[in-house]
Amino acid sequence: MLQLLMYKPKVAMLDEPDSGLDVDGIAIIGRSIARLARKVLRY
Protein backbone atom coordinates (compact mmCIF):
# COMPACT_ATOMS: atom_id res chain seq x y z
CA MET A 1 0.00 0.00 0.00
CA LEU A 2 2.85 2.35 0.73
CA GLN A 3 4.19 1.85 -2.79
CA LEU A 4 0.78 2.76 -4.21
CA LEU A 5 0.88 6.04 -2.31
CA MET A 6 4.45 6.75 -3.36
CA TYR A 7 4.31 5.83 -7.05
CA LYS A 8 0.65 6.71 -7.73
CA PRO A 9 0.10 4.23 -10.56
CA LYS A 10 -2.86 4.68 -12.89
CA VAL A 11 -3.96 1.08 -12.22
CA ALA A 12 -3.34 -1.21 -9.26
CA MET A 13 -4.49 -4.79 -8.86
CA LEU A 14 -5.07 -5.84 -5.27
CA ASP A 15 -5.09 -9.52 -4.41
CA GLU A 16 -7.80 -10.29 -1.85
CA PRO A 17 -8.10 -6.76 -0.40
CA ASP A 18 -10.62 -8.03 2.16
CA SER A 19 -8.50 -10.89 3.47
CA GLY A 20 -8.43 -10.88 7.25
CA LEU A 21 -10.86 -7.98 7.66
CA ASP A 22 -14.00 -7.91 9.77
CA VAL A 23 -17.42 -6.95 8.38
CA ASP A 24 -16.87 -3.24 9.05
CA GLY A 25 -13.49 -3.28 7.30
CA ILE A 26 -14.97 -5.01 4.27
CA ALA A 27 -17.71 -2.35 4.11
CA ILE A 28 -15.10 0.43 4.21
CA ILE A 29 -13.10 -1.22 1.41
CA GLY A 30 -16.28 -1.61 -0.67
CA ARG A 31 -17.25 2.05 -0.25
CA SER A 32 -13.71 3.17 -1.09
CA ILE A 33 -13.63 1.10 -4.26
CA ALA A 34 -17.06 2.41 -5.31
CA ARG A 35 -15.98 6.02 -4.66
CA LEU A 36 -12.80 5.51 -6.69
CA ALA A 37 -14.74 3.91 -9.54
CA ARG A 38 -17.14 6.87 -9.66
CA LYS A 39 -14.21 9.28 -9.75
CA VAL A 40 -12.30 7.37 -12.42
CA LEU A 41 -15.32 6.54 -14.57
CA ARG A 42 -16.94 9.96 -14.01
CA TYR A 43 -20.48 8.78 -13.33
TORTILO-498832 format. One record per residue (C-alpha): x, y, z; residue in one letter; residue number from 1. Coordinates in steps of 0.25 Angstrom, whole numbers. Layout:
+-------+-------+-------+------+-----+
|     x |     y |     z | code | pos |
+-------+-------+-------+------+-----+
|     X |     Y |     Z |    a | NUM |
...
+-------+-------+-------+------+-----+
END
This chain:
+-------+-------+-------+------+-----+
|     x |     y |     z | code | pos |
+-------+-------+-------+------+-----+
|     0 |     0 |     0 |    m |   1 |
|    11 |     9 |     3 |    l |   2 |
|    17 |     7 |   -11 |    q |   3 |
|     3 |    11 |   -17 |    l |   4 |
|     4 |    24 |    -9 |    l |   5 |
|    18 |    27 |   -13 |    m |   6 |
|    17 |    23 |   -28 |    y |   7 |
|     3 |    27 |   -31 |    k |   8 |
|     0 |    17 |   -42 |    p |   9 |
|   -11 |    19 |   -52 |    k |  10 |
|   -16 |     4 |   -49 |    v |  11 |
|   -13 |    -5 |   -37 |    a |  12 |
|   -18 |   -19 |   -35 |    m |  13 |
|   -20 |   -23 |   -21 |    l |  14 |
|   -20 |   -38 |   -18 |    d |  15 |
|   -31 |   -41 |    -7 |    e |  16 |
|   -32 |   -27 |    -2 |    p |  17 |
|   -42 |   -32 |     9 |    d |  18 |
|   -34 |   -44 |    14 |    s |  19 |
|   -34 |   -44 |    29 |    g |  20 |
|   -43 |   -32 |    31 |    l |  21 |
|   -56 |   -32 |    39 |    d |  22 |
|   -70 |   -28 |    34 |    v |  23 |
|   -67 |   -13 |    36 |    d |  24 |
|   -54 |   -13 |    29 |    g |  25 |
|   -60 |   -20 |    17 |    i |  26 |
|   -71 |    -9 |    16 |    a |  27 |
|   -60 |     2 |    17 |    i |  28 |
|   -52 |    -5 |     6 |    i |  29 |
|   -65 |    -6 |    -3 |    g |  30 |
|   -69 |     8 |    -1 |    r |  31 |
|   -55 |    13 |    -4 |    s |  32 |
|   -55 |     4 |   -17 |    i |  33 |
|   -68 |    10 |   -21 |    a |  34 |
|   -64 |    24 |   -19 |    r |  35 |
|   -51 |    22 |   -27 |    l |  36 |
|   -59 |    16 |   -38 |    a |  37 |
|   -69 |    27 |   -39 |    r |  38 |
|   -57 |    37 |   -39 |    k |  39 |
|   -49 |    29 |   -50 |    v |  40 |
|   -61 |    26 |   -58 |    l |  41 |
|   -68 |    40 |   -56 |    r |  42 |
|   -82 |    35 |   -53 |    y |  43 |
+-------+-------+-------+------+-----+
END
